[in-house]
Amino acid sequence: MASSINRDFLTEKDKKWLEETVESVAKKEGNVSRTRLYDLLWSYLAVKKAIKNSKEIKITYTLFDINENMGYINLVGEKIEFADGKLFKEVGRLATNFEVYPKLNGTVEMNFTFHGFRLAKGVN
Amino acid sequence: MKRIIKCYDDVAAEVIEAANDRFKPLFKINELRLDIFKQYCRAIDSIIDECEGEVIIVEVDEDDSTVKVSIECPDITLDTNKHVFYQLAERANSLTFEKTENEEWVCASFVFPSLWERAF
């Protein structure tokens, strides 16, 4: 697992959910990097923690729907406010790229995209 | 030829000077904080250039004297995880994304710590 990640804000419930979800997805998918899964799922929790108005924002994560090597965290809302810039930066450090753009319905949409989930054959 | 707006020289300097006139004599600008803020402004200039933004707005909060810098861009895309945008976010008290008033662009606002300290 990524040992340099800040785990201070995680509750015991969060840690349990992280570990269990990583294992569950890894078992189902087969040749997938547990480290990269942890990066995305940790980032999902970090984004929820960092956002001030999280109840007004739709925050989801998606794995492997566009292609099998990619996942993303998606946020949609009228105003997305990060009260913790350090966590925002940490998520950005783990993500492959970031984008935010306006939508026609008065909201903005934001994506943190993560690549590099698939392992070379023979690697665990 | 498109005029290039500089965050500090063209926008922030005047706003900060006006705020300073309101805050004195009880408060004065901390020169070190101002130097750091100028560095933030140079980073904002590079982001505006990269995102093809056109608007920079600087406001000083009357209650807590924090400095809010807002930029308006068609969208914001960061293709590297070491982008200066993240370094600015880390140094801000808060970072907000919303649509612009004309609802066509994205407005990103950084709220930076106050530049002022007690004068005595």
gemmi code that builds the backbone of each chain (N, CA, C; Angstrom):
import gemmi

chains = {
    "A": [
        ("MET", (0.849, -1.190, 0.000), (0.000, 0.000, 0.000), (0.890, 1.248, 0.000)),
        ("ALA", (0.352, 2.398, -0.458), (1.123, 3.634, -0.518), (1.366, 4.145, 0.892)),
        ("SER", (2.572, 3.899, 1.446), (2.820, 4.211, 2.853), (2.964, 5.703, 3.091)),
        ("SER", (3.207, 6.507, 2.036), (3.406, 7.933, 2.257), (2.091, 8.685, 2.306)),
        ("ILE", (0.981, 8.016, 2.117), (-0.321, 8.681, 2.129), (-0.715, 9.034, 3.558)),
        ("ASN", (-1.336, 10.213, 3.698), (-1.848, 10.662, 4.989), (-3.097, 9.860, 5.369)),
        ("ARG", (-3.012, 9.119, 6.460), (-4.155, 8.325, 6.899), (-4.800, 8.918, 8.148)),
        ("ASP", (-4.319, 10.094, 8.581), (-4.775, 10.670, 9.857), (-6.276, 10.936, 9.893)),
        ("PHE", (-6.855, 11.319, 8.748), (-8.257, 11.714, 8.766), (-9.204, 10.519, 8.648)),
        ("LEU", (-8.657, 9.338, 8.396), (-9.496, 8.159, 8.190), (-10.014, 7.640, 9.523)),
        ("THR", (-11.316, 7.352, 9.568), (-11.868, 6.687, 10.752), (-11.568, 5.186, 10.630)),
        ("GLU", (-11.837, 4.452, 11.712), (-11.615, 2.996, 11.654), (-12.534, 2.378, 10.607)),
        ("LYS", (-13.732, 2.930, 10.512), (-14.712, 2.444, 9.524), (-14.188, 2.685, 8.101)),
        ("ASP", (-13.574, 3.865, 7.901), (-12.999, 4.184, 6.591), (-11.899, 3.181, 6.245)),
        ("LYS", (-11.021, 2.933, 7.209), (-9.878, 2.037, 6.966), (-10.382, 0.641, 6.612)),
        ("LYS", (-11.389, 0.189, 7.317), (-11.959, -1.142, 7.075), (-12.577, -1.187, 5.673)),
        ("TRP", (-13.337, -0.150, 5.329), (-13.966, -0.081, 4.006), (-12.905, -0.096, 2.909)),
        ("LEU", (-11.828, 0.664, 3.119), (-10.735, 0.727, 2.141), (-10.134, -0.651, 1.909)),
        ("GLU", (-9.743, -1.290, 3.006), (-9.064, -2.586, 2.894), (-9.986, -3.619, 2.247)),
        ("GLU", (-11.242, -3.636, 2.689), (-12.189, -4.644, 2.185), (-12.519, -4.405, 0.719)),
        ("THR", (-12.682, -3.138, 0.327), (-13.032, -2.839, -1.064), (-11.863, -3.154, -1.991)),
        ("VAL", (-10.655, -2.824, -1.563), (-9.472, -3.155, -2.379), (-9.399, -4.660, -2.606)),
        ("GLU", (-9.568, -5.425, -1.544), (-9.486, -6.897, -1.659), (-10.596, -7.441, -2.541)),
        ("SER", (-11.789, -6.916, -2.341), (-12.949, -7.399, -3.094), (-12.767, -7.157, -4.591)),
        ("VAL", (-12.327, -5.944, -4.956), (-12.143, -5.621, -6.373), (-10.975, -6.415, -6.950)),
        ("ALA", (-9.895, -6.521, -6.185), (-8.705, -7.243, -6.662), (-9.033, -8.701, -6.936)),
        ("LYS", (-9.813, -9.303, -6.057), (-10.181, -10.725, -6.234), (-11.062, -10.875, -7.469)),
        ("LYS", (-11.978, -9.961, -7.667), (-12.921, -10.041, -8.789), (-12.204, -9.800, -10.122)),
        ("GLU", (-11.253, -8.839, -10.134), (-10.657, -8.420, -11.400), (-9.447, -9.252, -11.796)),
        ("GLY", (-8.726, -9.771, -10.808), (-7.561, -10.597, -11.151), (-6.282, -9.770, -11.212)),
        ("ASN", (-5.863, -9.362, -12.414), (-4.555, -8.714, -12.558), (-4.644, -7.206, -12.370)),
        ("VAL", (-5.020, -6.792, -11.166), (-5.148, -5.354, -10.923), (-4.245, -4.958, -9.755)),
        ("SER", (-3.662, -3.773, -9.824), (-2.739, -3.294, -8.793), (-3.503, -2.861, -7.553)),
        ("ARG", (-3.226, -3.514, -6.435), (-3.878, -3.136, -5.181), (-3.455, -1.731, -4.768)),
        ("THR", (-2.211, -1.362, -5.059), (-1.715, -0.018, -4.711), (-2.517, 1.055, -5.439)),
        ("ARG", (-2.748, 0.824, -6.704), (-3.480, 1.821, -7.495), (-4.957, 1.874, -7.072)),
        ("LEU", (-5.501, 0.723, -6.734), (-6.874, 0.704, -6.212), (-6.944, 1.510, -4.921)),
        ("TYR", (-5.956, 1.310, -4.076), (-5.916, 2.033, -2.800), (-5.818, 3.529, -3.068)),
        ("ASP", (-4.960, 3.913, -4.049), (-4.804, 5.340, -4.390), (-6.158, 5.971, -4.713)),
        ("LEU", (-6.928, 5.316, -5.568), (-8.207, 5.904, -5.993), (-9.213, 5.917, -4.841)),
        ("LEU", (-9.323, 4.815, -4.127), (-10.331, 4.731, -3.066), (-9.984, 5.652, -1.897)),
        ("TRP", (-8.685, 5.739, -1.578), (-8.260, 6.708, -0.548), (-8.623, 8.123, -1.001)),
        ("SER", (-8.361, 8.424, -2.288), (-8.635, 9.747, -2.831), (-10.127, 10.074, -2.753)),
        ("TYR", (-10.955, 9.080, -2.972), (-12.410, 9.265, -2.871), (-12.779, 9.710, -1.451)),
        ("LEU", (-12.218, 9.036, -0.463), (-12.482, 9.424, 0.927), (-11.879, 10.798, 1.228)),
        ("ALA", (-10.698, 11.054, 0.693), (-10.029, 12.338, 0.941), (-10.829, 13.503, 0.358)),
        ("VAL", (-11.363, 13.303, -0.836), (-12.157, 14.361, -1.468), (-13.400, 14.645, -0.622)),
        ("LYS", (-14.047, 13.606, -0.165), (-15.246, 13.786, 0.669), (-14.903, 14.523, 1.963)),
        ("LYS", (-13.733, 14.250, 2.495), (-13.305, 14.915, 3.729), (-12.928, 16.368, 3.456)),
        ("ALA", (-12.282, 16.616, 2.323), (-11.733, 17.949, 2.027), (-12.799, 18.960, 1.631)),
        ("ILE", (-13.917, 18.467, 1.123), (-14.937, 19.384, 0.619), (-15.801, 19.901, 1.758)),
        ("LYS", (-15.989, 21.218, 1.758), (-16.738, 21.863, 2.844), (-18.227, 21.555, 2.745)),
        ("ASN", (-18.740, 21.596, 1.528), (-20.179, 21.452, 1.330), (-20.509, 20.105, 0.677)),
        ("SER", (-19.968, 19.028, 1.223), (-20.054, 17.726, 0.556), (-21.495, 17.235, 0.394)),
        ("LYS", (-22.391, 17.678, 1.272), (-23.792, 17.214, 1.158), (-24.470, 17.799, -0.080)),
        ("GLU", (-23.941, 18.902, -0.596), (-24.543, 19.547, -1.767), (-23.896, 19.079, -3.073)),
        ("ILE", (-22.897, 18.240, -2.948), (-22.137, 17.804, -4.122), (-22.361, 16.311, -4.336)),
        ("LYS", (-22.526, 15.924, -5.599), (-22.621, 14.497, -5.903), (-21.201, 13.995, -6.139)),
        ("ILE", (-20.734, 13.080, -5.290), (-19.358, 12.579, -5.377), (-19.421, 11.061, -5.576)),
        ("THR", (-18.842, 10.590, -6.670), (-18.847, 9.147, -6.943), (-17.469, 8.709, -7.428)),
        ("TYR", (-17.206, 7.407, -7.336), (-16.024, 6.861, -7.986), (-16.469, 5.745, -8.919)),
        ("THR", (-15.738, 5.579, -10.007), (-16.072, 4.555, -10.994), (-14.797, 3.851, -11.421)),
        ("LEU", (-14.891, 2.534, -11.521), (-13.732, 1.740, -11.919), (-14.033, 0.996, -13.217)),
        ("PHE", (-13.150, 1.143, -14.196), (-13.085, 0.284, -15.377), (-14.290, 0.359, -16.302)),
        ("ASP", (-15.067, 1.440, -16.291), (-16.207, 1.447, -17.215), (-15.815, 1.992, -18.584)),
        ("ILE", (-14.845, 2.896, -18.635), (-14.400, 3.440, -19.928), (-13.342, 2.515, -20.527)),
        ("ASN", (-12.355, 2.172, -19.745), (-11.463, 1.076, -20.134), (-10.926, 0.403, -18.887)),
        ("GLU", (-10.382, -0.788, -19.032), (-10.049, -1.613, -17.869), (-8.845, -1.098, -17.096)),
        ("ASN", (-8.149, -0.105, -17.651), (-6.963, 0.411, -16.979), (-7.216, 1.758, -16.322)),
        ("MET", (-8.463, 2.176, -16.220), (-8.764, 3.529, -15.788), (-9.921, 3.592, -14.805)),
        ("GLY", (-9.785, 4.499, -13.821), (-10.904, 4.779, -12.931), (-10.933, 6.274, -12.695)),
        ("TYR", (-12.026, 6.775, -12.108), (-12.071, 8.210, -11.865), (-13.001, 8.526, -10.699)),
        ("ILE", (-12.739, 9.699, -10.120), (-13.613, 10.261, -9.091), (-14.313, 11.443, -9.733)),
        ("ASN", (-15.612, 11.471, -9.626), (-16.412, 12.498, -10.290), (-17.173, 13.330, -9.261)),
        ("LEU", (-17.156, 14.640, -9.460), (-17.904, 15.541, -8.574), (-18.759, 16.460, -9.435)),
        ("VAL", (-19.993, 16.673, -9.025), (-20.876, 17.597, -9.735), (-21.614, 18.440, -8.705)),
        ("GLY", (-21.635, 19.760, -8.929), (-22.365, 20.636, -8.022), (-22.313, 22.068, -8.495)),
        ("GLU", (-23.138, 22.909, -7.899), (-23.136, 24.324, -8.298), (-21.868, 25.022, -7.811)),
        ("LYS", (-21.409, 24.612, -6.637), (-20.204, 25.231, -6.068), (-19.448, 24.147, -5.309)),
        ("ILE", (-18.234, 23.887, -5.720), (-17.427, 22.840, -5.077), (-16.323, 23.542, -4.304)),
        ("GLU", (-16.380, 23.451, -2.958), (-15.434, 24.192, -2.134), (-14.554, 23.240, -1.331)),
        ("PHE", (-13.248, 23.320, -1.564), (-12.283, 22.524, -0.806), (-11.788, 23.353, 0.366)),
        ("ALA", (-12.048, 22.884, 1.582), (-11.565, 23.581, 2.775), (-10.175, 23.082, 3.167)),
        ("ASP", (-9.715, 21.995, 2.549), (-8.410, 21.431, 2.870), (-7.568, 21.318, 1.592)),
        ("GLY", (-6.733, 22.328, 1.383), (-5.918, 22.360, 0.172), (-4.849, 21.291, 0.158)),
        ("LYS", (-4.402, 20.877, 1.338), (-3.364, 19.838, 1.411), (-3.909, 18.519, 0.878)),
        ("LEU", (-5.137, 18.188, 1.271), (-5.738, 16.945, 0.783), (-6.009, 17.037, -0.720)),
        ("PHE", (-6.443, 18.198, -1.179), (-6.662, 18.399, -2.620), (-5.372, 18.137, -3.374)),
        ("LYS", (-4.278, 18.672, -2.861), (-2.980, 18.473, -3.508), (-2.574, 17.003, -3.473)),
        ("GLU", (-2.852, 16.336, -2.354), (-2.463, 14.929, -2.225), (-3.232, 14.073, -3.229)),
        ("VAL", (-4.525, 14.375, -3.390), (-5.323, 13.644, -4.382), (-4.776, 13.923, -5.786)),
        ("GLY", (-4.454, 15.168, -6.055), (-3.886, 15.518, -7.356), (-2.564, 14.805, -7.617)),
        ("ARG", (-1.775, 14.608, -6.557), (-0.491, 13.913, -6.680), (-0.685, 12.453, -7.079)),
        ("LEU", (-1.765, 11.857, -6.576), (-2.028, 10.449, -6.871), (-2.732, 10.264, -8.213)),
        ("ALA", (-3.549, 11.237, -8.607), (-4.308, 11.109, -9.856), (-3.379, 11.274, -11.056)),
        ("THR", (-3.836, 10.780, -12.194), (-3.077, 10.947, -13.436), (-3.353, 12.311, -14.032)),
        ("ASN", (-4.594, 12.740, -14.016), (-4.911, 14.103, -14.402), (-6.211, 14.581, -13.768)),
        ("PHE", (-6.488, 15.869, -13.949), (-7.609, 16.555, -13.302), (-8.252, 17.482, -14.309)),
        ("GLU", (-9.573, 17.596, -14.266), (-10.246, 18.567, -15.119), (-11.499, 19.062, -14.404)),
        ("VAL", (-11.849, 20.313, -14.694), (-13.114, 20.863, -14.200), (-13.682, 21.736, -15.306)),
        ("TYR", (-14.982, 21.641, -15.554), (-15.587, 22.381, -16.655), (-17.042, 22.696, -16.333)),
        ("PRO", (-17.579, 23.745, -17.001), (-18.967, 24.124, -16.737), (-19.941, 23.239, -17.489)),
        ("LYS", (-21.109, 23.011, -16.890), (-22.157, 22.251, -17.573), (-23.325, 23.192, -17.900)),
        ("LEU", (-24.218, 22.742, -18.751), (-25.310, 23.595, -19.196), (-26.361, 23.835, -18.123)),
        ("ASN", (-26.384, 22.993, -17.088), (-27.458, 23.101, -16.097), (-27.067, 23.926, -14.871)),
        ("GLY", (-26.019, 24.741, -15.002), (-25.634, 25.626, -13.898), (-24.641, 25.029, -12.921)),
        ("THR", (-24.223, 23.807, -13.167), (-23.257, 23.164, -12.289), (-21.880, 23.121, -12.949)),
        ("VAL", (-20.887, 22.748, -12.123), (-19.572, 22.430, -12.683), (-19.322, 20.947, -12.433)),
        ("GLU", (-18.555, 20.332, -13.319), (-18.223, 18.914, -13.177), (-16.712, 18.780, -13.075)),
        ("MET", (-16.285, 17.887, -12.193), (-14.856, 17.739, -11.905), (-14.495, 16.258, -11.950)),
        ("ASN", (-13.361, 15.938, -12.536), (-12.892, 14.556, -12.574), (-11.426, 14.469, -12.168)),
        ("PHE", (-11.123, 13.561, -11.256), (-9.748, 13.138, -10.989), (-9.637, 11.760, -11.640)),
        ("THR", (-8.786, 11.630, -12.658), (-8.687, 10.379, -13.400), (-7.433, 9.618, -12.982)),
        ("PHE", (-7.570, 8.322, -12.843), (-6.459, 7.470, -12.416), (-6.220, 6.413, -13.486)),
        ("HIS", (-4.993, 6.325, -13.964), (-4.598, 5.278, -14.912), (-3.660, 4.307, -14.210)),
        ("GLY", (-3.361, 3.208, -14.894), (-2.314, 2.293, -14.406), (-2.787, 1.259, -13.425)),
        ("PHE", (-3.996, 0.705, -13.659), (-4.497, -0.298, -12.739), (-4.040, -1.715, -13.065)),
        ("ARG", (-3.738, -1.966, -14.337), (-3.492, -3.360, -14.734), (-2.037, -3.727, -14.529)),
        ("LEU", (-1.817, -4.899, -14.002), (-0.477, -5.408, -13.781), (-0.007, -6.187, -15.001)),
        ("ALA", (1.311, -6.190, -15.196), (1.867, -7.059, -16.242), (1.627, -8.497, -15.800)),
        ("LYS", (1.523, -9.398, -16.740), (1.243, -10.785, -16.380), (2.388, -11.349, -15.546)),
        ("GLY", (1.994, -12.078, -14.495), (3.001, -12.685, -13.639), (3.372, -11.814, -12.450)),
        ("VAL", (2.822, -10.595, -12.372), (3.117, -9.675, -11.261), (1.920, -9.673, -10.319)),
        ("ASN", (2.166, -9.666, -8.990), (1.065, -9.639, -8.013), (0.897, -8.272, -7.378)),
    ],
    "B": [
        ("MET", (-3.777, 42.611, -30.859), (-2.914, 41.787, -29.986), (-3.570, 41.697, -28.610)),
        ("LYS", (-3.692, 40.483, -28.096), (-4.374, 40.279, -26.826), (-3.510, 40.810, -25.678)),
        ("ARG", (-4.104, 41.664, -24.851), (-3.364, 42.206, -23.703), (-3.243, 41.140, -22.634)),
        ("ILE", (-2.071, 40.997, -22.096), (-1.873, 40.004, -21.047), (-2.039, 40.707, -19.704)),
        ("ILE", (-3.016, 40.252, -18.917), (-3.243, 40.842, -17.598), (-2.331, 40.156, -16.605)),
        ("LYS", (-1.614, 40.965, -15.820), (-0.772, 40.408, -14.761), (-1.523, 40.508, -13.438)),
        ("CYS", (-1.540, 39.396, -12.722), (-2.341, 39.312, -11.500), (-1.942, 40.393, -10.494)),
        ("TYR", (-0.651, 40.519, -10.190), (-0.280, 41.478, -9.151), (-0.276, 42.909, -9.684)),
        ("ASP", (0.473, 43.132, -10.755), (0.676, 44.506, -11.242), (-0.632, 45.157, -11.694)),
        ("ASP", (-1.464, 44.385, -12.389), (-2.654, 44.973, -13.015), (-3.910, 44.898, -12.148)),
        ("VAL", (-3.936, 43.995, -11.197), (-5.180, 43.799, -10.430), (-4.943, 43.919, -8.920)),
        ("ALA", (-4.097, 43.063, -8.388), (-3.975, 42.943, -6.931), (-3.376, 44.173, -6.260)),
        ("ALA", (-2.393, 44.788, -6.893), (-1.677, 45.901, -6.254), (-2.639, 47.001, -5.822)),
        ("GLU", (-3.532, 47.362, -6.705), (-4.475, 48.451, -6.418), (-5.469, 48.052, -5.324)),
        ("VAL", (-5.938, 46.811, -5.390), (-6.893, 46.318, -4.393), (-6.242, 46.285, -3.014)),
        ("ILE", (-5.008, 45.824, -2.963), (-4.297, 45.719, -1.684), (-4.001, 47.115, -1.124)),
        ("GLU", (-3.630, 48.032, -1.992), (-3.355, 49.393, -1.529), (-4.620, 50.022, -0.937)),
        ("ALA", (-5.742, 49.821, -1.595), (-7.007, 50.378, -1.101), (-7.387, 49.753, 0.235)),
        ("ALA", (-7.178, 48.449, 0.350), (-7.484, 47.769, 1.610), (-6.559, 48.270, 2.717)),
        ("ASN", (-5.308, 48.464, 2.364), (-4.337, 48.949, 3.337), (-4.750, 50.308, 3.895)),
        ("ASP", (-5.267, 51.173, 3.031), (-5.737, 52.492, 3.468), (-6.895, 52.361, 4.455)),
        ("ARG", (-7.699, 51.346, 4.294), (-8.843, 51.147, 5.196), (-8.396, 50.532, 6.528)),
        ("PHE", (-7.399, 49.671, 6.477), (-7.005, 48.925, 7.683), (-6.081, 49.723, 8.604)),
        ("LYS", (-5.338, 50.652, 8.030), (-4.426, 51.397, 8.909), (-5.223, 52.433, 9.700)),
        ("PRO", (-4.749, 52.889, 10.867), (-3.411, 52.646, 11.428), (-3.301, 51.403, 12.314)),
        ("LEU", (-4.445, 50.687, 12.527), (-4.388, 49.543, 13.438), (-3.566, 48.382, 12.859)),
        ("PHE", (-3.598, 48.231, 11.547), (-2.903, 47.108, 10.910), (-1.960, 47.632, 9.827)),
        ("LYS", (-0.903, 46.853, 9.569), (0.030, 47.200, 8.506), (0.358, 45.941, 7.724)),
        ("ILE", (0.826, 46.132, 6.504), (1.178, 44.986, 5.664), (2.468, 44.354, 6.171)),
        ("ASN", (2.473, 43.031, 6.221), (3.678, 42.268, 6.535), (4.402, 42.035, 5.206)),
        ("GLU", (5.584, 42.598, 5.066), (6.285, 42.577, 3.777), (6.643, 41.164, 3.325)),
        ("LEU", (6.950, 40.292, 4.267), (7.273, 38.903, 3.894), (6.050, 38.228, 3.298)),
        ("ARG", (4.897, 38.428, 3.958), (3.654, 37.830, 3.440), (3.330, 38.405, 2.064)),
        ("LEU", (3.611, 39.683, 1.885), (3.345, 40.308, 0.588), (4.239, 39.710, -0.493)),
        ("ASP", (5.500, 39.474, -0.174), (6.425, 38.860, -1.138), (5.945, 37.469, -1.543)),
        ("ILE", (5.469, 36.722, -0.538), (4.957, 35.379, -0.816), (3.715, 35.470, -1.694)),
        ("PHE", (2.859, 36.431, -1.386), (1.644, 36.609, -2.179), (1.997, 36.954, -3.623)),
        ("LYS", (3.028, 37.744, -3.822), (3.454, 38.082, -5.197), (3.879, 36.818, -5.944)),
        ("GLN", (4.498, 35.877, -5.238), (4.857, 34.592, -5.866), (3.593, 33.845, -6.285)),
        ("TYR", (2.573, 33.885, -5.399), (1.309, 33.237, -5.751), (0.751, 33.877, -7.037)),
        ("CYS", (0.858, 35.183, -7.119), (0.327, 35.895, -8.289), (1.059, 35.487, -9.566)),
        ("ARG", (2.345, 35.266, -9.462), (3.096, 34.817, -10.658), (2.620, 33.430, -11.084)),
        ("ALA", (2.318, 32.595, -10.111), (1.782, 31.264, -10.427), (0.401, 31.392, -11.076)),
        ("ILE", (-0.396, 32.307, -10.567), (-1.728, 32.556, -11.146), (-1.575, 32.995, -12.605)),
        ("ASP", (-0.596, 33.833, -12.878), (-0.348, 34.292, -14.255), (-0.089, 33.105, -15.183)),
        ("SER", (0.700, 32.150, -14.718), (1.021, 30.999, -15.572), (-0.211, 30.114, -15.777)),
        ("ILE", (-1.037, 30.014, -14.756), (-2.243, 29.190, -14.873), (-3.231, 29.832, -15.845)),
        ("ILE", (-3.421, 31.129, -15.713), (-4.321, 31.871, -16.615), (-3.850, 31.709, -18.051)),
        ("ASP", (-2.565, 31.794, -18.252), (-2.010, 31.668, -19.598), (-2.277, 30.272, -20.154)),
        ("GLU", (-2.034, 29.261, -19.328), (-2.186, 27.871, -19.763), (-3.646, 27.518, -20.025)),
        ("CYS", (-4.556, 28.013, -19.186), (-5.969, 27.669, -19.317), (-6.712, 28.636, -20.245)),
        ("GLU", (-5.975, 29.579, -20.815), (-6.571, 30.562, -21.730), (-7.695, 31.330, -21.044)),
        ("GLY", (-7.448, 31.676, -19.782), (-8.417, 32.473, -19.049), (-8.274, 33.945, -19.398)),
        ("GLU", (-9.274, 34.717, -19.010), (-9.227, 36.136, -19.370), (-9.515, 37.068, -18.197)),
        ("VAL", (-9.964, 36.535, -17.087), (-10.393, 37.413, -15.997), (-9.673, 37.033, -14.720)),
        ("ILE", (-9.189, 38.058, -14.022), (-8.635, 37.864, -12.676), (-9.338, 38.866, -11.765)),
        ("ILE", (-9.870, 38.387, -10.650), (-10.537, 39.270, -9.687), (-9.849, 39.079, -8.343)),
        ("VAL", (-9.517, 40.184, -7.688), (-8.880, 40.113, -6.364), (-9.752, 40.874, -5.375)),
        ("GLU", (-10.042, 40.257, -4.242), (-10.855, 40.898, -3.213), (-10.220, 40.681, -1.850)),
        ("VAL", (-10.328, 41.688, -0.984), (-9.842, 41.558, 0.394), (-11.050, 41.527, 1.313)),
        ("ASP", (-11.126, 40.505, 2.142), (-12.263, 40.379, 3.058), (-12.160, 41.410, 4.174)),
        ("GLU", (-13.242, 42.142, 4.400), (-13.218, 43.219, 5.396), (-13.145, 42.696, 6.823)),
        ("ASP", (-13.620, 41.467, 7.041), (-13.660, 40.931, 8.411), (-12.355, 40.260, 8.813)),
        ("ASP", (-11.819, 39.403, 7.934), (-10.616, 38.667, 8.332), (-9.394, 38.999, 7.473)),
        ("SER", (-9.542, 39.964, 6.569), (-8.469, 40.468, 5.699), (-7.768, 39.383, 4.875)),
        ("THR", (-8.455, 38.266, 4.648), (-7.896, 37.278, 3.723), (-8.018, 37.825, 2.304)),
        ("VAL", (-7.211, 37.305, 1.399), (-7.178, 37.803, 0.035), (-7.675, 36.711, -0.915)),
        ("LYS", (-8.740, 37.014, -1.630), (-9.337, 36.035, -2.544), (-8.942, 36.391, -3.972)),
        ("VAL", (-8.360, 35.425, -4.669), (-7.983, 35.615, -6.068), (-8.800, 34.646, -6.905)),
        ("SER", (-9.602, 35.169, -7.819), (-10.460, 34.340, -8.667), (-10.011, 34.462, -10.106)),
        ("ILE", (-10.011, 33.318, -10.789), (-9.685, 33.321, -12.210), (-10.831, 32.680, -12.972)),
        ("GLU", (-11.070, 33.162, -14.183), (-12.154, 32.617, -14.999), (-11.575, 32.061, -16.292)),
        ("CYS", (-11.877, 30.788, -16.538), (-11.316, 30.069, -17.683), (-12.397, 29.230, -18.340)),
        ("PRO", (-12.249, 28.893, -19.624), (-13.227, 28.013, -20.276), (-13.342, 26.674, -19.538)),
        ("ASP", (-12.203, 26.151, -19.116), (-12.150, 24.951, -18.283), (-10.739, 24.879, -17.702)),
        ("ILE", (-10.517, 23.982, -16.785), (-9.183, 23.823, -16.197), (-8.795, 22.361, -16.311)),
        ("THR", (-7.698, 22.090, -16.999), (-7.212, 20.720, -17.161), (-5.757, 20.673, -16.705)),
        ("LEU", (-5.452, 19.766, -15.796), (-4.085, 19.619, -15.286), (-3.587, 18.223, -15.658)),
        ("ASP", (-2.591, 18.174, -16.557), (-2.115, 16.884, -17.071), (-0.920, 16.333, -16.315)),
        ("THR", (-0.459, 17.061, -15.304), (0.647, 16.578, -14.508), (0.273, 16.650, -13.035)),
        ("ASN", (0.718, 15.667, -12.265), (0.381, 15.687, -10.836), (1.320, 16.591, -10.035)),
        ("LYS", (2.199, 17.309, -10.724), (3.092, 18.258, -10.035), (2.772, 19.692, -10.442)),
        ("HIS", (1.577, 19.912, -10.945), (1.208, 21.225, -11.463), (1.220, 22.277, -10.363)),
        ("VAL", (1.585, 23.505, -10.735), (1.662, 24.597, -9.759), (0.290, 24.891, -9.145)),
        ("PHE", (-0.764, 24.527, -9.852), (-2.124, 24.716, -9.326), (-2.269, 24.016, -7.977)),
        ("TYR", (-1.728, 22.804, -7.869), (-1.828, 22.048, -6.609), (-1.021, 22.715, -5.501)),
        ("GLN", (0.126, 23.273, -5.866), (0.955, 23.947, -4.863), (0.250, 25.198, -4.336)),
        ("LEU", (-0.442, 25.893, -5.213), (-1.224, 27.055, -4.775), (-2.361, 26.602, -3.863)),
        ("ALA", (-3.025, 25.526, -4.232), (-4.154, 25.031, -3.435), (-3.713, 24.684, -2.019)),
        ("GLU", (-2.520, 24.115, -1.921), (-1.999, 23.704, -0.609), (-1.788, 24.920, 0.299)),
        ("ARG", (-1.480, 26.044, -0.307), (-1.184, 27.254, 0.467), (-2.414, 28.120, 0.725)),
        ("ALA", (-3.535, 27.763, 0.120), (-4.750, 28.558, 0.277), (-5.556, 28.067, 1.483)),
        ("ASN", (-6.302, 28.980, 2.083), (-7.228, 28.602, 3.150), (-8.373, 27.773, 2.573)),
        ("SER", (-8.764, 28.100, 1.348), (-9.824, 27.345, 0.685), (-9.708, 27.534, -0.826)),
        ("LEU", (-10.348, 26.622, -1.555), (-10.335, 26.651, -3.020), (-11.733, 26.284, -3.487)),
        ("THR", (-12.326, 27.127, -4.325), (-13.711, 26.914, -4.757), (-13.798, 26.911, -6.269)),
        ("PHE", (-14.664, 26.046, -6.794), (-14.939, 25.998, -8.228), (-16.439, 26.193, -8.431)),
        ("GLU", (-16.810, 27.091, -9.347), (-18.222, 27.294, -9.671), (-18.306, 27.901, -11.064)),
        ("LYS", (-19.521, 27.980, -11.603), (-19.673, 28.594, -12.917), (-19.575, 30.106, -12.769)),
        ("THR", (-19.154, 30.744, -13.838), (-19.086, 32.200, -13.838), (-20.498, 32.771, -13.932)),
        ("GLU", (-20.604, 34.066, -13.705), (-21.933, 34.687, -13.709), (-22.623, 34.542, -15.043)),
        ("ASN", (-21.851, 34.598, -16.120), (-22.482, 34.420, -17.430), (-22.698, 32.948, -17.751)),
        ("GLU", (-22.320, 32.087, -16.796), (-22.579, 30.640, -16.855), (-21.897, 29.918, -17.999)),
        ("GLU", (-20.864, 30.543, -18.559), (-20.223, 29.867, -19.686), (-18.855, 29.307, -19.343)),
        ("TRP", (-18.238, 29.846, -18.288), (-16.892, 29.434, -17.927), (-16.848, 28.925, -16.495)),
        ("VAL", (-15.647, 28.478, -16.103), (-15.415, 28.034, -14.728), (-14.685, 29.143, -13.981)),
        ("CYS", (-15.095, 29.378, -12.744), (-14.393, 30.333, -11.891), (-13.732, 29.537, -10.759)),
        ("ALA", (-12.403, 29.656, -10.643), (-11.669, 29.015, -9.543), (-11.187, 30.111, -8.610)),
        ("SER", (-11.499, 30.014, -7.331), (-11.142, 31.059, -6.362), (-10.258, 30.491, -5.259)),
        ("PHE", (-9.100, 31.128, -5.069), (-8.190, 30.778, -3.975), (-8.341, 31.845, -2.895)),
        ("VAL", (-8.552, 31.437, -1.657), (-8.538, 32.387, -0.551), (-7.219, 32.201, 0.191)),
        ("PHE", (-6.375, 33.233, 0.149), (-5.050, 33.180, 0.781), (-5.078, 33.885, 2.132)),
        ("PRO", (-4.147, 33.504, 3.009), (-4.105, 34.145, 4.337), (-3.888, 35.649, 4.231)),
        ("SER", (-4.248, 36.333, 5.303), (-4.132, 37.788, 5.347), (-2.685, 38.257, 5.173)),
        ("LEU", (-2.537, 39.428, 4.562), (-1.217, 40.026, 4.396), (-0.900, 40.981, 5.545)),
        ("TRP", (-1.898, 41.214, 6.420), (-1.740, 42.264, 7.415), (-1.415, 41.727, 8.807)),
        ("GLU", (-0.781, 42.570, 9.611), (-0.494, 42.271, 11.017), (-0.773, 43.542, 11.822)),
        ("ARG", (-0.875, 43.369, 13.129), (-1.118, 44.534, 13.980), (0.057, 45.525, 13.845)),
        ("ALA", (-0.283, 46.794, 13.793), (0.753, 47.819, 13.602), (1.525, 48.082, 14.890)),
        ("PHE", (0.901, 47.823, 16.067), (1.589, 48.025, 17.336), (0.923, 47.204, 18.412)),
    ],
}
model = gemmi.Model(1)
for chain_id, residues in chains.items():
    chain = gemmi.Chain(chain_id)
    for i, (resn, *xyz) in enumerate(residues, 1):
        res = gemmi.Residue()
        res.name, res.seqid = resn, gemmi.SeqId(i, " ")
        for name, pos in zip(("N", "CA", "C"), xyz):
            atom = gemmi.Atom()
            atom.name, atom.element = name, gemmi.Element(name[0])
            atom.pos, atom.b_iso = gemmi.Position(*pos), 0.0
            res.add_atom(atom)
        chain.add_residue(res)
    model.add_chain(chain)
structure = gemmi.Structure()
structure.add_model(model)
structure.setup_entities()
